[in-house]
Amino acid sequence: MKKFLVLFSLILFCFCVSSAQKITTKKSLDLPKNLDTYLKKYPYPSDFIKHTPNLKKRLMALLGKKYSLFDDNLNLQTPIEKEDNLLIATGSMKYSQGYEESMYIIDLNTMKIHIGLISKEFKEEYKIYSEDKENIPRQIQEWIDLRAERRS
């Protein structure tokens, strides 16, 4: 009976450790320690994403086949801003005249990623992708609305 309890406890412990690692990995973005060096500067397109491998993996998982569109639309990128504990970055494709744009937001409290894509590929001209559909930051809809006003 003791052997069974020890074996059962060992299996349960391994399962808990494994589950905890999966949860930690999913939530973690391993943001660069020198995060302030990226803020309010014009980064090379996708530089921040390139130096944050977990961010790129999660973006690819969230966007699937649309990741390349997202990446192309960050060709001309604005400085990364920090607002209300959110990291916000936007960009557009060269020569697109506002019809091919991307925005991504990282909530520093929850480490959830939110993305806005504007493209002629979409029937409704934009799509929102989010790891937390219940708590999409207002900045994404404001960004989309502003671009719609400019085009009309």
matplotlib code that plots the C-alpha trace (Angstrom):
import matplotlib.pyplot as plt

x = [0.0, 2.9, 4.5, 1.2, 0.8, 4.4, 4.0, 0.6, 2.1, 5.1, 2.8, 0.6, 3.6, 5.0, 1.6, 1.3, 4.8, 4.2, 0.9, 2.4, 5.2, 2.6, 0.7, 3.8, 5.0, 1.7, 1.5, 5.2, 6.4, 9.9, 9.9, 13.3, 14.9, 15.8, 12.1, 12.6, 15.1, 12.3, 9.8, 9.3, 11.9, 11.5, 12.5, 13.5, 10.3, 9.6, 12.8, 10.9, 9.2, 12.4, 14.1, 11.1, 10.8, 7.8, 5.9, 6.5, 5.4, 2.2, 1.5, 1.9, -0.4, -3.0, -2.9, -2.1, -1.9, -2.4, 0.9, 2.8, 0.2, 0.6, 4.4, 4.3, 2.0, 4.6, 7.1, 6.8, 6.5, 5.7, 7.5, 6.3, 4.3, 3.3, -0.2, -2.2, 0.2, -0.3, 2.5, 1.1, 2.8, 1.4, 2.7, 1.8, 2.9, 5.0, 2.9, -0.4, -2.0, -3.6, -5.2, -2.7, -2.0, -1.3, -1.5, -0.6, -1.1, 0.4, -1.4, 1.5, -0.9, -2.2, 0.4, -2.4, -1.9, -4.5, -4.1, -5.9, -5.4, -6.6, -6.4, -8.2, -8.1, -11.0, -14.6, -15.2, -11.6, -10.5, -10.2, -9.4, -7.5, -7.2, -6.0, -8.7, -11.8, -13.7, -11.2, -10.0, -8.4, -10.4, -7.3, -7.8, -11.3, -10.3, -7.4, -9.7, -12.4, -9.7, -8.5, -12.1, -12.7, -9.5, -10.6, -14.1]
y = [0.0, 2.4, 1.7, 2.5, 5.8, 6.8, 6.0, 7.8, 10.8, 10.9, 10.7, 13.4, 15.6, 15.2, 16.0, 19.2, 20.3, 19.7, 21.6, 24.5, 24.7, 24.8, 27.6, 29.6, 29.2, 30.3, 33.4, 34.4, 36.6, 36.9, 40.6, 42.1, 43.3, 46.5, 47.2, 51.0, 51.0, 50.1, 52.7, 55.9, 55.0, 54.0, 50.3, 48.4, 46.7, 43.7, 44.3, 44.1, 40.9, 39.4, 39.9, 38.4, 34.8, 33.9, 36.9, 35.8, 32.2, 33.5, 35.9, 33.1, 30.9, 33.6, 34.7, 31.5, 32.1, 35.8, 36.2, 37.1, 39.8, 41.2, 41.2, 42.8, 45.5, 46.4, 47.4, 51.0, 51.0, 53.8, 54.0, 51.5, 53.4, 52.5, 53.6, 52.4, 49.4, 48.5, 48.3, 49.6, 49.4, 50.1, 49.9, 49.9, 48.4, 50.6, 52.5, 51.1, 54.5, 53.3, 50.1, 47.6, 48.3, 46.3, 47.1, 45.0, 45.6, 43.7, 44.0, 44.1, 43.0, 39.9, 39.4, 38.9, 39.9, 41.8, 42.5, 44.7, 44.2, 46.4, 44.9, 44.8, 41.1, 41.3, 41.8, 44.2, 45.7, 44.8, 42.0, 41.8, 38.9, 38.5, 36.1, 37.6, 38.4, 39.6, 42.4, 43.9, 47.3, 50.3, 51.5, 48.9, 50.0, 53.7, 52.9, 51.1, 53.9, 56.6, 54.8, 54.3, 58.1, 58.9, 56.7, 58.1]
z = [0.0, 0.8, -2.5, -4.3, -2.3, -3.1, -6.7, -6.9, -5.2, -7.5, -10.6, -9.2, -8.5, -12.0, -13.5, -11.4, -12.3, -16.0, -15.9, -14.1, -16.7, -19.5, -17.8, -17.1, -20.6, -22.1, -20.0, -20.2, -23.0, -21.7, -22.6, -23.0, -19.8, -21.5, -22.5, -22.1, -24.9, -27.3, -26.1, -28.1, -30.7, -34.3, -34.3, -37.3, -38.5, -36.2, -34.2, -30.9, -32.0, -33.3, -29.9, -28.0, -29.3, -27.1, -28.4, -32.0, -31.2, -29.6, -32.5, -35.0, -33.0, -32.7, -36.3, -38.1, -41.8, -41.3, -39.5, -42.7, -43.5, -40.0, -40.3, -43.8, -42.3, -39.8, -42.5, -41.5, -37.8, -35.3, -32.0, -29.3, -26.7, -23.2, -22.1, -19.1, -18.7, -22.3, -24.9, -28.2, -31.6, -35.0, -38.6, -42.2, -45.4, -47.7, -50.2, -48.9, -48.3, -45.1, -46.5, -45.1, -41.4, -38.2, -34.5, -31.6, -27.9, -25.0, -21.7, -19.2, -16.3, -18.0, -20.7, -23.2, -26.8, -28.9, -32.6, -35.1, -38.8, -41.6, -45.1, -48.4, -48.0, -45.5, -46.6, -43.6, -44.1, -40.6, -38.1, -34.4, -32.9, -29.2, -26.5, -24.3, -26.4, -23.3, -22.6, -25.9, -25.2, -26.4, -28.3, -31.0, -31.9, -31.7, -34.1, -36.5, -36.3, -37.0, -40.1, -41.4, -41.0, -43.0, -45.9, -46.2]

ax = plt.figure().add_subplot(projection="3d")
ax.plot(x, y, z, "-o")
ax.set_aspect("equal")
plt.show()
